[in-house]
């Protein structure tokens, strides 16, 4: 019988040495009983991380589950106990990450969101462990978190697995899971007391763009959205959406200003008006 505090750590791996180093790091830092579920993709048998992670979840035998990149190293001692403590303190929490954003546009964006970053970005990666003061928030509500570390309950992943119809490659799985959790009524949070190093920045290729476009369309009735602790009007949400459009256009050439009315009209013609 599985312990009520046991954690299943699911890792999709294709670099043996990275996995060896992660195993050593987990054993010395997690601080709770755990099992390691390794999904070996060294032969590139998996073309979708959603399929791999769903298989990992099905093989898990614990009440809690962590999806972890193989190229991360935990710097916080007892991070597993801290994650469990967050879950125990608030049963509304459905997903914990270490970096994310309070705002998600309808446009094709990642996380943390790039507009007004200092206002909406939460969490840090590749930074010294944060020394929290008594008045500091140990966790903070967000809308979406990065997939380098995803901590959830197995019951939630079992009832709402990764969407293989949308996530057909290796991008967007974290965004879709975040929005599934958020719109499903549970809380998505960033834990400020868990510190992680990540040895790759990832890359945004055509697979990233196409997958995130599918995610925007899937959740079009609800986007844009903002975390429940940020109180804004519908007009303010609309303004943030427009700022996102102009920011995206500003990253490219001036000729792309033609996309401003196009993207704005496309946004306005969604199936439903602004919603929280």
N, C-alpha and C positions, 0 to 999 in steps of 0.2 A: 504493500500500500504506500502511495506516494505521500511524502511529508507535505503539510500545508504550506511550508515555506520553501519548498524545493523549486528550483528554477531550471528550465530547459534552455540551453544556449544553442541556437541554431546558426550554423556558419556555412555559407556556400564558398567553397574553396577550389582554387586551381593552381595555387603556389604552395608546394609542400613545406618549404622553409618558413613561410609566413604563418602557416598553421601551427608548426612546432612552437614558434615564438608566442603565438596567441595562447596556446594551451598552457604554457608556462606562466604567462601573465594572468590568465583566468584563475589558475590554481592558487596564485599568491595574493590575489586582490579581491575576489568575489565575496568571500566571507560568509557564505551560506552553502548548504547542500545544493549540488547542481549536477546535471548531466549534460554532456556535450553531444549534440546531434550534428554530425558532419555530413554535408551534401557535397560529394566529390564531383567536381566538374572539370577535372584535369583532362578528360577526353572530349570535353565540350558536348556532352550528351544533352545538357539543358540549354535551351535557347531562350528561356524565359525565367527570370528570377521569381516571378509569381508562382510558377509551377514548382520550382525548387523549394521555395519557402512553404508552400502548402504541404508538400511532402514532408518537410521537416516538422511542421506543426502536427501532422498526422502521426509521426513517429514519437512525438513528445509524450512523456508520462508525468508531467508536473503541472501544478495549477497555474504556474506563471511561465512566461516565455520571453526570451530576449533574442532578437535577430541582430547579429553583430557582423560587421565587415571583418574579413580576416586581417586587414591592414590597420587595425586600431590597437592601441595599448591603453589600458585603464591605469590612471595615476592615483585614483582615490581608493584607499584601503576600505574594504567592506562595502563597496558600491552596491552589491546585491542586496545587502541588508537595508541600505538606504532606500533603494527602489521599492522594496517590500514595505518599508515604513510609510512611504508616500501613499502606496495603495491602501494600506490599513487605515491611514488617517482620513482618507476620503474615498468612499466606495464609488463615487461618481467618476473617478479617474479611470480612463480606459486605455490610455496610451501615454508613455513617458519617453521623451527624447532629451538630447543635451543641447540642441540648437534648433531654432525654428522661428516662425513669424506669427504675429498676431493678426495679420491681414493677408487675404488671398484674393487676387483679382480674377476676373473672368478671362483676362488675357493669358497667354502662355508665359507663365513665370515660374521660377523655382522658389526655393526657400533657402535662407530668409529672403523675403521680398526686398527688392532693391530701392523702392521709393520710400522716402522718410525712414531710412534704415534704422537710425538711432531711436526712433519712436517705436518701431514695430519689431525689430530684431531682438531675440532673446537667446541667451546662452553663449558660450564660447567653446572653441575647440583649439587644441594646440596652445593652450595657455596654462600657467601654473594653477594648481588647485585653488579655488576661491575660498578665502577665509571669511566665513559668514558671521556677521554681527547679530546681536539679539534682535535688532529691528529689521534685518534683511529678510526678504521672502526666499524661502528655501525652494519654492517652485512657483511657476508663473503660467497662467492659462495662455495657450496659443491656439492657432488654427491648424498649423502644419509643422511637422518636425522632419529633420533630415534622417535618411535611412542608415547612416553609419551605426546608429544604436536605436533600436526600437524595443521598448519593454511593455508588455501587455499581459492580459490574462488569457489563458488558453481557451477559456469559454468564449471570449469575445472573438478570437481568431477563428475558433471553430464555427461560430454562427455567422461570421462575416469574413470569409477567407479572402486572400488576395485575388483580385479580379483578373483572371487569365484572358478574358475577352478584350480587355483594355491594355493590360501590361503584357505585351508580347515579346519584350526584350528585357533590358536590364536598367530601365529608367522608369520613373513615375510611380513605382510601387509604394514608396513612402508617402507621396502626396495623396494617392488614392486611398490608402489605408487611413491617413490622417483625416481626410474629409469624410470617409465612411464613419469613423469614430465620432467626429465632431457633429455631423448631421444626424447621427444615430442617437444623440442625446447624452453621450459620455464626454468627459473632459479630456482634452489633449493638453499636456503640460510639458514644460521644460524644467528639468531638475537642475538647480544651480549648485547643488552639493555633490554632483558627479562630474569628475574631470576626465577627459579623454584626449589622447593624441591620435590624429588621423594622418596616415602617411601618403595620401593621395588627395588631390582636389577634385577628381572626377573630370568629365568633359561633356560638353553639350553638343551632341552631334544631331544628325537628322532623326535618329531613333528617339532621342530625348525630346525633340520638338514635336514629332508626330504623336508620341505617347501622351505628352502633356496637353496637346490640342484635343485628343480624345477625352482626356480627363476633364478639361474645361467644358466640353460638350456634354459629358455625362452629368456634370453637376451644374449645368447652365441655369437651372431653375433657382439655384440657391446662391450663385456667385454674382457680385463679390460678397465676401463675408468677413467678419471681424470677430475676435474673441469676445466672450461674453462679459469680460470685465472692462471693456472699452465701450463707452456709451456715446454713440454718434447717431445723427439723424440720417434719413434716407438720402437727403441732399448731400451730406458730408461723405457718405459712401460713394455717391455718384461722382463727387469731386475727386475722391481718391482713385476711382476708376479712370477718370480722364487724365489725372496726373500719371498714372501707369502707362497709358497710351502714349502720352508725350515723351515719357522717359524712354520707352522702347524705341520710339521713332528717333529720339535724340542720340541713341547709341549707333545709329546708322547714318547714311548720307542724307543730305537735305532733301533730295528728291523723294525720300520716303515720307515727307510731310503729307503727301497725297494719301497716305494710309490713315491719317488721323480721322477724316470723315468716314472712310470705309470701315475702320475698326469701331468707330463710335456707333455707326448705323448697325453694324453687326451685333454689337452689344445691346443696343436698344431693341433689336428684333428677337431677342431671346424669348423662349416660351412664356416667361413670367417676369414681372417687374422685380425691383430690388427686394431682397429679403435678408433677414438676419439668420 
